Amino acid sequence: MLIVTSNEIPGYRIVHVHGEVFGLTVRSRNIGSQIGAGLKSMFGGELKGMTKALVDSRNEVMNRVIGEAQARGANAIVAMRFDTSEMGDVWTEVCAYGTAVTIVPETEDARQQSAQLQNAPAWQPSGLTSTGEQPPPPPQQNWQAPGQPQGPPPQQGQGWRQ
């Protein structure tokens, strides 16, 4: 399943629009998290209990939106967005939504990407781990930007894009 925040996917043609899909969850806050968050807010710092709850919610809604898109026969979601809101003092709603579509590759790069996606494992959560920590970085791959020497990507503040 290819998921993008843009309305189009370069190299692909949308051949069928299946409609809007969404995944939704409403979570209540843990009393322990709230007490810890209250103390942290006085002294500053990350609210790890709240971060974990939001990461878990995000992963849950992603699984739901992907499941709904697959149930409709889609192989991609375009215009994907997240939305969160507070409901009362103790509930948080997290929603992922987008448009389920069927796409076909039109360029050689898109055909290669499509083949890789078909052989890839199912969607896995990205971003923070459920413990609120950053996952280990992926192995560096060689790449080449136009007019740049081949090698690993430049570090922050270096290279052609700053």
N, C-alpha and C positions, 0 to 999 in steps of 0.2 A: 504494500500500500504506500503510494507516494503522497505525502501531505505537504502542502505549501501554503504560505500566507498570501501569496499573490493570486490574481484572478486567472492567470494563464501560466502554463509551464513551457518554457523555451524548449523547442525541439519536439514537442508533442502537440497533437491535435485532439481537442475534445470532441468525441463523436456522440456522446449521450450524456445528458444531465439528468441525474436521478432525483435531485432536489436537496433541500436542506436536511442536514443531519446534526444531531447534537448528543452530547453526553452530559449528564447533570448529577451532582451530588450535593447534599446538604449535610454539613457536619456540625455537631455540637462541640464546644470546647471542653476539654478536660479541666476539672477544677484545679488539679495540680499544675497544669500548664498556665492557667490564668494567674495563679499565685506567683509562679516563677516569672511570668511575663510582667506582672506588676512590679516585682522587685527589680528586674532587669531594666524596666523603663525608668526607674529612678537613677540607675547608675550607668545606663547605656550598654550596648552590646547586642549581639544577635539573640533572638528569641528562638532557641533551638527546638523547643517543643512545638511552637507555632509553625516554624519552618518545616518540621517533619510532617505535621498535619496537612499543610498546604501542598507539599510534594506528593504525599500519599493521595490527596484529593485530585491533584493534577493527573497523576498516573491513572487513577480510576476513571476519570472522565475521558481520557484519551482512549483507554480500552473500550469504553462504551461508544464513543463516536466512531471508532474504527469498526466495531462490531455492527453498528447500524448501517454504515456505508457498505460493508461486505454483504450484509443481508439484502441490500437493495441491488447487488450485482456490480457495485462500483469497484474500480481499481485505483482510485485516487480521490483526494479531497482537496479542493481549492478554496481560497479565501478563508482558511482556518483561523479562528480567533479563540482566545480565552476571555472569560468575563468572571469577575468575582463580585460578590456583594455581601453585606452584613444583613442578617435578618434578626432583629432584636439584639439583645446584648450577648447572646451566647451561640448563635448559629452563623455559619458562613456557607454561602452557596458558591460553588465553582462550576462553571459551564464551559465546555469546549464545543464549538459549532463551526460549520462550514458547508460547502456544497459538494455533495457526492457526485462524481463524474466517472465516465469511462474514457480513458485516453489511449491513443495509439502513438507510438514513436514515429517521427518523420525524418529525423536525422540519424546519422551513424552513431553519434555520441548518445543520443536518446535510446537507440536500440541496444547499445552496450549497457547503459544504465538500467534499462528495463530488464535485460537478462540477469544482471546482478541482483536486482530487486526480487526477481522470481526465485533465485537460489538463496536469498538471504533468509535468516530466521525471522520469525514473527517480530512485530514491534516490541522494542524493549524501552523501558523508561530511560530518559536521559536527564541531564542536569544534575541536581543534587541527589545523593543517595537518600534512602529513607531515614538515615540517621542525621541528615542535614549536612553531610560532609561532601566535598567535591570528589567525584570519582577520579581514578588515576587518568592521566592524559592518554589519548590514543597514541600509538607509535607514529613517529614522524615519517611522512612519505615525501619522496622527491616530487617536485612540481616545477613548472616553468611558466612564469608570466611573460607576456610579450616583452621582448627587449631586456629580459633579466637573465642572469646566469642560473643554471639549474642547481638545485640544492634544497635544503629545508626552508620552510617559510621564514620570512624575517621576523625578528622579535618586535614587541611593541616599541614604536618610535623609530623603527628602522625600515628601510626598504621603500618601495614605490607607493605604498598606501599607508598614510599615518592618521 
